[in-house]
């Protein structure tokens, strides 16, 4: 059950990193390019808040005692997309949701994803998320005390 929960957390973290991080990065870049003060535009403040929440989720998965699948799923998604980008840029760019028929916020997140992908941020995050998977202590369950079983039995 612990690994199933870790799988669900991993899928949610991957979505948060891709869509939330992509949208927030694109919004922060827009504010910097237009020289907008963050306190004058609420969208930039929301973007900073989204980046903080995504960073908090990332930190909890990296240092928390949960299934390594929570880190493995987003690491494989990010590393696979980075490898596709390294091999074929146009195919990797085609995977991002940047079609004009989509909602404006989704397209903005897609452009942010491409910015994070092309700068290598997704590759770096993928490697950082893959490291906890290599630690054997993350795969073992919580320690169980054998002494407690004997104390509970009455004679």
PyMOL commands that set and color helices and strands:
alter all, ss='L'
color gray80, all
select helices_A, chain A and resi 2-33+38-40+42-63+69-87+89-94+104-118+121-134+136-139+147-152
alter helices_A, ss='H'
color red, helices_A
deselect
rebuild
show_as cartoon
